[in-house]
């Protein structure tokens, strides 16, 4: 009897040791699947390598430390003024000092690049991609997301797009788990045929890839966590905008991210050219409209961008405020963005 009890105790001790070892092994796991929109975070107990994305996200585009033409006065001044409307900013890779400056102003940072022309010219872009991996790894908790392409499907079909994403987004998913990866895309199908919009199929070969089907293929590949999406809205029709975004959200449901992107709010004139009513309509169409339809973020071009010989801005060219800017600030506040900085003067 005593021998049986001893054997029973030894067996229980042995089982307990096995269970303890299994538990320890489970705690060390950091596995996660890329491209699912809900990957495991990197960095183990210290948290994800990515900085948090604001909710709602209002992203300023057309900002670059590489070009003085992208600033009104200085990085510190410009970033402070942005906070009246924006809580995030797009920056080019490679300049971590500017990332730090933006974060000190209360802005999340999205790294934005577009290497398509190099890739489709058969140039090796692996070094450029690796440099971004190195930057994010060396500065954990400072980069909120990566935007890998501008107008990905304007000139390239779905399969070409997937080749490019395999060389960029797939690398980031593998090397930087937990960092969201998005691309800028267009979709004419979301608005065509609706009141006051283009007829479906009328946009010709130039826009032949800007379709639901192309974006379905790209989204279903798992390479991306979201789109910066332009929907070809015409006549600043806010009702159509809301309807288009409801269709987009239903087609590509959460956790896949959808950020509305547009260029209609910025202007090349020295001062805001639109009357107060027009400015309010623009803000309703391109800010509150997409949000009402289900957009999780707004990516607005351009803070201070030289384009085709003109500088496009939201503020007047001397950096002073205007009715458009005040309407944009009110829209951001209505969406829940906490305003910061001070009014431009």
VENSULSUL-V503907 format. One record per residue. N is the residue number from 1. RES is the residue in three letters. PSI is psi in degrees with one decimal (* if undefined). Layout:
# VENSULSUL-V503907
n: [N,N]
res: [RES,RES]
psi: [PSI,PSI]
This chain:
# VENSULSUL-V503907
n: [1,2,3,4,5,6,7,8,9,10,11,12,13,14,15,16,17,18,19,20,21,22,23,24,25,26,27,28,29,30,31,32,33,34,35,36,37,38,39,40,41,42,43,44,45,46,47,48,49,50,51,52,53,54,55,56,57,58,59,60,61,62,63,64,65,66,67,68,69,70,71,72,73,74,75,76,77,78,79,80,81,82,83,84,85,86,87,88,89,90,91,92,93,94,95,96,97,98,99,100,101,102,103,104,105,106,107,108,109,110,111,112,113,114,115,116,117,118,119,120,121,122,123,124,125,126,127,128,129,130,131,132,133,134,135,136,137,138,139,140,141,142,143,144,145,146,147,148,149,150,151,152,153,154,155,156,157,158,159,160,161,162,163,164,165,166,167,168,169,170,171,172,173,174,175,176,177,178,179,180,181,182,183,184,185,186,187,188,189,190,191,192,193,194,195,196,197,198,199,200,201,202,203,204,205,206,207,208,209,210,211,212,213,214,215,216,217,218,219,220,221,222,223,224,225,226,227,228,229,230,231,232,233,234,235,236,237,238,239,240,241,242,243,244,245,246,247,248,249,250,251,252,253,254,255,256,257,258,259,260,261,262,263,264,265,266,267,268,269,270,271,272,273,274,275,276,277,278,279,280,281,282,283,284,285,286,287,288,289,290,291,292,293,294,295,296,297,298,299,300,301,302,303,304,305,306,307,308,309,310,311,312,313,314,315,316,317,318,319,320,321,322,323,324,325,326,327,328,329,330,331,332,333,334,335,336,337,338,339,340,341,342,343,344,345]
res: [UNK,UNK,UNK,UNK,UNK,UNK,UNK,UNK,UNK,UNK,UNK,UNK,UNK,UNK,UNK,UNK,UNK,UNK,UNK,UNK,UNK,UNK,UNK,UNK,UNK,UNK,UNK,UNK,UNK,UNK,UNK,UNK,UNK,UNK,UNK,UNK,UNK,UNK,UNK,UNK,UNK,UNK,UNK,UNK,UNK,UNK,UNK,UNK,UNK,UNK,UNK,UNK,UNK,UNK,UNK,UNK,UNK,UNK,UNK,UNK,UNK,UNK,UNK,UNK,UNK,UNK,UNK,UNK,UNK,UNK,UNK,UNK,UNK,UNK,UNK,UNK,UNK,UNK,UNK,UNK,UNK,UNK,UNK,UNK,UNK,UNK,UNK,UNK,UNK,UNK,UNK,UNK,UNK,UNK,UNK,UNK,UNK,UNK,UNK,UNK,UNK,UNK,UNK,UNK,UNK,UNK,UNK,UNK,UNK,UNK,UNK,UNK,UNK,UNK,UNK,UNK,UNK,UNK,UNK,UNK,UNK,UNK,UNK,UNK,UNK,UNK,UNK,UNK,UNK,UNK,UNK,UNK,UNK,UNK,UNK,UNK,UNK,UNK,UNK,UNK,UNK,UNK,UNK,UNK,UNK,UNK,UNK,UNK,UNK,UNK,UNK,UNK,UNK,UNK,UNK,UNK,UNK,UNK,UNK,UNK,UNK,UNK,UNK,UNK,UNK,UNK,UNK,UNK,UNK,UNK,UNK,UNK,UNK,UNK,UNK,UNK,UNK,UNK,UNK,UNK,UNK,UNK,UNK,UNK,UNK,UNK,UNK,UNK,UNK,UNK,UNK,UNK,UNK,UNK,UNK,UNK,UNK,UNK,UNK,UNK,UNK,UNK,UNK,UNK,UNK,UNK,UNK,UNK,UNK,UNK,UNK,UNK,UNK,UNK,UNK,UNK,UNK,UNK,UNK,UNK,UNK,UNK,UNK,UNK,UNK,UNK,UNK,UNK,UNK,UNK,UNK,UNK,UNK,UNK,UNK,UNK,UNK,UNK,UNK,UNK,UNK,UNK,UNK,UNK,UNK,UNK,UNK,UNK,UNK,UNK,UNK,UNK,UNK,UNK,UNK,UNK,UNK,UNK,UNK,UNK,UNK,UNK,UNK,UNK,UNK,UNK,UNK,UNK,UNK,UNK,UNK,UNK,UNK,UNK,UNK,UNK,UNK,UNK,UNK,UNK,UNK,UNK,UNK,UNK,UNK,UNK,UNK,UNK,UNK,UNK,UNK,UNK,UNK,UNK,UNK,UNK,UNK,UNK,UNK,UNK,UNK,UNK,UNK,UNK,UNK,UNK,UNK,UNK,UNK,UNK,UNK,UNK,UNK,UNK,UNK,UNK,UNK,UNK,UNK,UNK,UNK,UNK,UNK,UNK,UNK,UNK,UNK,UNK,UNK,UNK,UNK,UNK,UNK,UNK,UNK,UNK,UNK,UNK,UNK,UNK,UNK,UNK,UNK,UNK,UNK]
psi: [-45.9,-40.0,-39.7,-40.6,-41.5,-42.8,-37.8,-41.9,-39.9,-40.7,-43.3,-39.8,-40.9,-43.9,-41.2,-40.4,-39.8,-44.9,-38.9,-41.1,-39.7,-39.8,-42.2,-40.6,-40.8,-36.1,-21.6,-3.4,135.6,25.7,157.1,150.3,136.0,148.9,12.1,-9.3,-0.2,44.1,157.8,147.0,150.7,160.6,0.3,-130.5,-16.6,-3.9,-175.2,153.2,-18.3,147.2,156.7,145.3,131.7,151.5,113.0,159.2,127.2,106.4,125.0,124.5,169.1,41.6,129.8,126.8,-14.3,-11.3,114.1,-23.2,-8.8,6.0,145.5,-53.9,-60.3,164.1,-47.1,-45.8,-47.0,-45.7,-36.3,-43.4,-37.0,-34.0,-11.3,-24.9,-37.8,151.7,9.1,157.8,142.1,130.3,152.7,151.7,159.3,-7.9,82.0,-24.3,-40.4,-35.5,-46.0,-40.3,-43.6,-41.8,-34.2,-29.0,-1.4,19.4,131.7,156.0,127.8,121.7,132.0,127.8,169.0,97.9,17.5,-44.4,-32.8,-45.6,-46.5,-5.4,14.7,28.9,148.1,116.4,7.3,-33.9,-39.3,-42.8,-43.5,-34.3,-35.3,-42.6,-46.7,-40.5,-46.3,-42.8,-38.6,-13.0,61.6,146.1,14.3,-21.7,127.5,-28.0,168.9,128.4,115.0,-4.6,146.4,125.4,55.6,-40.4,18.9,-45.5,-2.5,139.7,-179.6,-42.8,-37.6,-41.1,-40.1,-35.7,-44.3,-42.6,-31.2,-32.8,-10.6,-73.7,-40.8,-36.2,-42.8,-39.0,-38.0,-43.4,-21.8,60.3,136.8,-12.2,116.4,141.2,127.3,169.2,148.7,125.6,165.8,153.2,105.2,-24.3,-26.3,-27.0,-19.7,140.8,-10.1,164.0,126.5,12.7,172.9,148.1,141.9,134.3,2.8,-2.3,-6.7,-177.7,-23.8,-33.7,24.8,-20.8,-0.4,66.7,162.7,-42.5,-42.7,-45.6,-31.6,-46.3,-43.8,-46.1,-44.6,-13.4,-24.9,1.5,-26.7,154.2,-5.5,169.4,143.2,108.7,125.9,135.6,11.6,36.7,140.8,151.7,21.0,44.7,105.1,-33.9,-42.0,-38.1,-46.3,-44.2,-42.2,-41.0,-29.8,-39.1,-40.9,-44.0,-35.9,-35.2,-39.4,80.6,162.2,145.7,3.2,130.9,140.2,117.6,128.4,134.4,141.8,163.3,5.8,-14.9,-28.8,159.2,153.9,-10.3,158.5,-35.7,160.0,120.4,-22.2,145.8,165.7,-39.8,-40.5,-41.8,-43.7,-38.9,-39.4,-45.0,-39.3,-39.1,-38.6,-2.2,-68.5,-31.4,-55.3,-39.0,-41.1,-32.2,-12.8,1.9,136.6,-10.2,163.3,124.3,106.5,126.9,130.2,144.4,-53.4,81.3,124.7,119.8,119.7,44.9,-3.3,151.7,123.9,135.0,169.7,-39.1,162.3,160.8,-17.3,5.8,4.5,160.3,171.5,178.7,-38.6,-48.2,-40.8,-37.9,-37.8,-42.0,-41.1,-39.0,-43.8,-42.6,-39.5,-25.8,-6.9,2.9,132.7,118.2,146.3,-176.1,-155.3,158.6,142.5,146.4,*]
